Amino acid sequence: MKCWRCGKENDENATFCRHCCFEDGKITPLRIGPYTVTGFCGEGQSGRVFKAYNPLLPKVIVAIKLLNKPILESEEVMNELQCMYKLPKDNKNLVHIRDDSCSKYIVMDYIDGNSLHKLVRDKPEEVIKNANKIVKGICNGIKGIHKKMLHRDLKPKNILITRDWTPKVADMGLAKIISSDYFPHSKVGSLEIIAPEVINLKKEEHYTETVDLWALGVVIYFIYTTHYPFGIEEYLDIDFKDHDTILGKISSVDYIAPGEYLNVPPRIIEILNLLLIKVQNRISHIDKVISLVSEAPSEKNIEPEKYSLNEYQYQVSFLYGVKNARIHPADFSLHTHSQLKFIEHAVLEKKYNKKLKTFIKYLPRLFAWLCAIVDATGLKLDEVIYLKYPGKCPYCGEKICTQEHEIENEKINLKICQEISNKNVIAPPKNLTFKDFKKMFKDMYGNSNKNRSLSEIVVRISSELSEFYDELIKAIKGRKKIDYINMCLEIADTFAWFFAFCNALPDTFCFEKYFWEAFRECPWCGEIPCSEVDAPKEIELTNWHLSKYIIGKDEISRDNISYWGSNE
């Protein structure tokens, strides 16, 4: 028999290779029970794992853990077996046990792939492309585990990824069966995923499933940033109990915000903010995480009309966030103007069918560039609009404006800046859709705009984009917060006229449908996200958000550019 490790021949019935061994002196197995070994998978605390098959079923590949100690002599192995037996058999995102008839080894599902940790290190771009599928699968695996137990060691090294990017949660060595009257109270877990409440655990206290949800947050953070939240890479090979500094950071939830990295879509940042947080405020059940992940706009089973307005921004960020990071902020206006030119030519075209085709193609592209501008401000789309248009006309204060206003725009913007400084801005209601905003602007300005031609409205959009460009240049040069706010207000004006254009089109023109048909995936390369994600490493990450680009990294944060007061 030829050795799978060194390639040398052995006796036909040999159990171990007589020519080679592992670095620690343990001999290389050729057979384990009735199974023929064909490769090495990895090593854990309780033993080494090998790839093998049974000659009676040569097409069925399995993973065999050759134990350091017999099952009955190892409390850890006994616990792992008990937990694996209780896993739901129909959950495709878990590694299941196949045979434990021998006390010296355990036969499990073989996963043809690599650990998530290795893939993120070796192929980060590929992982990002498949991130949505990976996160959903991990959540489904956790849901299966949480029916009867906690995992307690949910780290990237313990998540295996198949060749078709299906994740499998593995290694139940630290798992603990729970019940209505029993929850764990021991301090266990790997440094990279240990939760603050485990570190701060006091005598007679216990913890719940939320420790695994914290670990899930760490895993998602790692997928999108390729780093662990607390900069702990240098500590991973050392016992966590010896590192008070890093444990202090974890205890106080003091980590680098995911928004500092280019690859993290706003939707994922929102989820992380609900997971990587102290236990009192953390999501308490995996079903809630699954519902949030399932709302990702790349899903095709949701009607376009039901997406909130922010989902449009999220999708553009998800598809092009890294690619757009290479673009100077001032160029956004130029790209937007180029899309507007096609629309302007169509407006002047007398053939209606040609107009319609152009609108279907270029209106979504124009809107996508406007979303990219908003994404770069560090705010959400509905927030930017509500800065100036909180459900009523900023000039007369009425929900239905009936007159042309002669008040200078600068005076209104100055007044709004003062209200923002006093934190007296109305927050937008949650989950307003494109249709809701379209109706809001139709109610607000339908009377005054009903006599405007499409060409007039296009001119106003172009004018507002020019105003935005001027305010942007002023903000970059002056680096003042008031210039930044004025720039955001000009963006709000641009959207007001964009909605006016949509309202001027026939009711049969469904913008939502055309946008999602165009941007479910990148219309040019067909990838999710766009395959051109090779942003140069020398780009300063802080340059992406206009707020930081203009005002400086240490002088502004989301807390002091969001001034939302009551939700009236």
N, C-alpha and C positions, 0 to 999 in steps of 0.2 A: 504493500500500500504506500502510495506517495504521500509525503507530509505536505499539508496545505501551507505550512509556514516556511520551511526551508527547501521543499521540492525534492528531498532525497527519499529513496525507496526504503521501506520497512517490511517486516514480515506481513503476510496477508492478513493475519488475525491480530496484529499488534494493536494495543490499546493506547500506547504513548509512543512518541517519536524518540528513537534512541540517538538521534543526531543533534537535536536542538532543544533549547529551553528558553523560558522568559528571563528577563533581566534579574528577577529576584530568585532565580534558581528553580522555580517550579517548572516541571516538564510539560511539554506540549501534548495535549490530548488529541488522539486521532479518532477515538470512539468514546462516547459517553452513553453507557447502557446500550440500547439497540440503535442508537443514532450515530451517524457518521459525520464527523466535524469537517467543515469546509472553510471556516474563517473565524476571525476574532472580532467581536462587536465592541467590547469595552469592559470596564471594571468598576465595581462599586464596593461599598464597605463589606458586603456579605459574600462577595465572590466575583469571579470573572464570567462574562457572558460570551457564548460562542454561537456561530451560525452553523446549523446542522440540518440533516434530513434523515428520515427513516427509510432504509432500502426498500421496505414494503410499499412506501408511498413516496417515491423519489421526487415528485413534483411539489410536495408540500414542504416548504422551508420553515423551520422553527428557530427560535432563540432558546438556548439552554444556559441557565445560570448554574455553574459548577460551584457549589457552596464551600466556603472555607471551613464551616463546621456543619455536622449533620443537623437536620431541621429541628429535632427535639432538644438539641443542645444550644440553640441560638434563639433567644427571645425575639430579636429583631426579625429573623426569618419567619418565625411562627406568626408574628404580628402581620408581616407582609402577606403571608399566605391567607390568613383570615380575612384581611381587607380585600385582596384580589378576588376571593370567592364571592364577596358581597357586591362586587361591581356589576352593574346591569349588562347582561350579555349582548344586548342589542345596540349598545352605544359604540359607534364606529370610531370615536375619538379617544378610546382607552386601549391600553395593552392588557390582554386577557391571559389567564393561565390556561394551559392545555393539559398538563400532566404533572402530578406530584407524587407519583406512586413510589418513587425512590427517595430515600431520606438524604441523598447526597447531591441531588440536582433538582431544578425546577424547569419545566418546559413551558415556554410562553410563545405568544405571537411574535413572528419575526417582522421587523419593520425595515423595508428596503429604502434606506435614506440616511439622513444625518440628524444630529441634534440641532435644535433651533440655535443654540449658542454658536455652533460651528458655521452654520449657514449665514448667520448675521455677520460673522467675522469674515467669511470668505466670499459671499455673494450678496452684499447688502442691497444692491439694486433689484435683484430677483426677489428678495424677501419683501421689499416695499411693494413691488407689483402684485404680490400675492398676499399682502398683509391682511386684507379684509377677510379672505377665506381662512387664513391661519387664526386670526383672533376669534372668529365665529366658532371654529372647530374647538379651540381651547376652552371657550365658554361652555360649549356643549359637553366637553369632557368633564369640566368642573361640576356642571349640573348633575351628571351621573354620579360623581363621587359624593356630592353633598346630600344625596338621598339617605346615606347612612353613615358618613364619615367626613373627616377633614383630611386634606392631603398633607399640609404643613411643610412641604418642601417643593413647591411649584416654581422651579427656576428654569431658565432656558436650557440648561444641560439635561433636564429631566423631561423635556418635550421633544419628541422625535417627529421628524417631518418626512413623509413619503415622497416618492418621485413626482406624484401629482399634487403635491403641496397640501396633503391632508395631515393635520397635526394629530399626534397620539400622546396623551399624557401618560407618563411611565413612572416607575420607581415609587412604590407604595411603602418603602421602608420606614418612613416616619409617620405614615398615616395613622389615624386614630378613629376607631368606631365611636360614635356618639349616640346619645339617646335623649329623650326629653328631660331626664334627670341627671345626665352626666355630660360634662364638657371638659376638655383637657385643661390642665393647669401647670404643665411643665414647660420650662424654657428650652425649646428646641427649634431648629431651623437654620438654614444657611444664611450667611451674612448678607448676601445680595438681596434676599427676599424677606428677611425677618421683619415683622410688623412692630410698630412702636409699642402697642399694648403688651406684646410678648416680652420686650426688653424691660418695660416698666412693671411687669407682673409682680404683685405682692402676694404674700402668703394668704391662702384660702380664696384667692381670686381665680377666675378662669377666663377663657376666651372662646369665641365662636367661629362660624364660617367666615367672618370678616377678615381673618388673618389670610385666608386664601385669596380674598378679593384684593387685599393689599398687594399680595404677590402677583396677582394678575395685572395690576397696575404697573408693577415693576417690569413685567414681561412685555407689556404693550409699549412702555417707554423705551425698553431696550430694542424692540423691533424697529421703531421709527427713528431712534436717535443713534443706535449702535453703542450706546453707553448705559451704564447703570445710574440711577438718579442721584446717588450721593457720592459719586467719584470714588467708588470702593474697589475698583479693579486691582489696585496695588495691595489690597488687604485680603484678597480672596483665598489665598493659600494659608492663612494664619487664623487661629481660633478667634472667633469674634468676641469672646469674653475678655480678651486682652486689649481691646481697642476702645477705650472710653470716648475718644474724640469722635470716631465715626459713629459710634452708638448714640452719642449725644445729638449728632446731626439727624439721625433717623428718628430719635425720640421726639425732636422738635419739628420734624418734617421740613428740614432745611435743605432743599435740593434745587438744582438748576431747573428753572421753569422750562417745560417742553417747547414753548413758543420761541425759545432762543435758537432752536434748531430749524433747518430749512424744510425737512421732510414731513413735519407733523401737521396734518390738516386741522383746521379749527374744531371739527367734530370730535377728533381724537383728543384734542386738548381738553375739551369739555368733559369727556369721559374720564381722563386722567385726573382732572380736578375733583372728581367725585370718588376716586379710588385711592389716590395718594394723599390722604388727608387723615386727621386723627379719627379714631374709631367712632366718636360720638356723631360725627357728620358724614361718615362713610356710607356708601350704599351697603345695605345689609343683606341683600339676596341676589344671587347670580341671575335670576330671571330679569331683574331690572337692567343689568348690564347687557344681557342678550337683546332686550328691547331697544336699548340705545344703539347698540352696534347694528341691529337690523334696520334701523332707520337711515343708514348710510345711503346717500342718493345714487350710488352706483347700482342699487338693486332695481330690477326691471318689473317688479310685481306691484308697484305703487302707481296710482294714477297721477300724472304730472300736476294736475290742478290741486292736489292735496299737499304738495310740498310747501313748506314754509319758505318765505322769501330768502331767508338765510341759507337754505339748502343750495340755492343757486351759487352763492358765494363759496360754500363749502366744496361744491363739486369742481368749480374752477380752480380753487386752491389745491384740491386733491389731484387734479389732472396736471396742473401747470405750475404749482408753487415753487418747485425747485428750478424749473426752466426759467420762470419769470425773475428769479433771484439774480440772474445775470444781466437784467435790464435796468438801466438807470431809471429812477423814479420819473424823471422828466419825460422819458420816452413813452410812458403809458399814454399820455395825451396824444402823442403823434400817432401811435398805433390805433387809438380810438378814432381819430380824425380820418385815418385811411379807410376804416370801415364805413364811416359816415358818408364819405364821398360816393361810395357805390349806391347808398340809399338815396343820396341827393340826385344822382343821375337818374335813378329809377323814378323818382318823384316827377322829374321833368319829362319822362317818357310817356307818350300818350297811350300806348298799349297797356291795358290794365293787367293782362295775364303776365306780361313781362315784369311789371311792377311787383306783382304778387310773388313770383319766383324769387326776385331779388330780395324782397322783404323776408321771405322764409329763410333765405340763406344768410343775409348779412345782419338782420336785426339781432338774432341770437349771438352772432360774433361781436357785435357792438356791445351788447349787454355783458358778454363774457369779459371784455376788456374793462368795462365799467366796474364789474365785480372785482377784477384784479386790482384796480385802483383802490377800491374800498378795503380789500384784503390787506393792502400795503399800509393802510392807515392804522391798523391794529384794532379797528372797531368792527362791529358787525353791520351788515347792510341796513337792517331795520333801524339800528341806532343812528347811523349817519343821516338817514332820511328824517327821523324823529327829532334830530337836533334842531332842524328848522321847521319841519312840518309835522307837529305832534297832533295830527288829526284836525287841525284848523289852520286857517290862513295866517301866516306870521305878520302880515301887514295890517289886517283889520281884526284879527282874532275870531273870525266867524268860521263855522264849519262849512257854510255855503257862501262863497264869496260872490258878490253881485256887481262888482265895479272894478275898473282899471285903477290901479294905485300909482300915485306919482311920488310916493315916499322913496327916498334914495335907498338903494340896497345896502350901502355901506352903513347907514344909520341903523337899519334893522339888524345887520350882522353884529354891530357893536353892542346893541341891546341884548342880543342872544348871548354874546360872549360874557356880558355882565351876569346874566342869569346862570350861565354855566359856572362862573366863578362862585356864585352863591349856592351852587348845587340845587338849582330850582328848575330842573329840566324834567319833563314828564317821560317816564320810561315807556318804550313801546310794549303793547300787549304781546303775550307770547304766541308764537306760531302763526303770525299773520302771513297769509299767502300772497302770491303775486296778484291774484284776483282781488284780494282785500285792498291792496295798495292802489290797484288800478281804479277800483270803485271809489276809494277815498279821494283820489285826485279828480275823478269825474264829478263827484258831488261838490268838491271844493271849487273847481274851476271850469266845470262843464259849460256854464252859461257864457263865461268870458272867452272860452276857446272855441265855441261852436262855429264861429264865423272865420276862424283862422284856417288857412290852407295848409296842406302837408308841407309845402315848401317853406312857409313861414316858420313852422315848428322846427323844421330841420335847421333853419338859420339860427333859431334860439338855442338849440342844442349845441351847435357849433360855437356860438358866442359864449355859452356857459363853460364849455371845455377850454376855450381860450382864457376865460377868467380864472379857471382852475389852474391852468398852466402858469399864469402870472403870479397867483398866490403861492404856488409851489416854489417858484424861483425865489420869491420874496422870503418864504419860510426857510429855504435852504441857506440863503445868505444871512438872514437875520437871526435864525435859530431861536425864535421866540414862540412861546406857546400860543399867543393870540394869532400869530400868522398861521400856525398849524390849524387852529379852530376855524379861521376864515377859509382856509383851503377845504376843510371838511364841509363847510356850509355851501361852497361853490359846487362840490360834488352833489350835495342834496338838491341844489337847483337843477343840475344836469338831469338827475333822475326824475324830478318833477316834470321836466319837458319830455323826457323819454316816455313817461306814462301818458302824457298828453298826446304824443304821437300814436301810441297804441290805442288810446281811446278814440282817435280820429279815424282809425281803420274800421272796416265792417265788423260787426259782432261775430261773424263766422270765422274771423282770423283768430286762431287760438295760439297765442305766443308760447304759452307753457308747453304745449305739445311739440312745437317746432324746436324749442330750446332743448328739451330732453331727448328728442330724436337726434339732434346734432351732437350733444355733449354727454350722452351716457358714457361714451368713451372718447378718446381723442379722434376727431374726424379725419385727421391726416394720417396717423400711424395705426389707429385702431386699438391702441393699448390703454390700459388703466393701471397706473397713471401714464401720462405721455412718456414714450420710451426715451426721449431726450432728457435724461435726468443727470447728465454728467457735468453738473455745475463745477467750475474750477474750485479747487480747495482754497485758493488764496482769497476768495470772496469773504469779506467780513460778514458774519452772520447778522450782526446788528444793523447792517445796511438794508436788510429786507424790509423791516417795518419803517414806514415813513416817520412815524412818531419818534423812533430812536435815531433815524437818519438825520432828522432835523434838529431835535432837541438834545440828543446825547443820551448815552446808555444809562447814566446814573441820575438823570434829572427827570425821568418820566417813566411811568409804569401804567399798566391797565387801570390800577386803582385811581390814578389822578388824571386819566383822560376819559374815564367814564363817570359822569356826574349825576347819574340817574337818581331822581328823588322818588316821589310817590308814583304809583301806577294808576293815576286817575284817568 
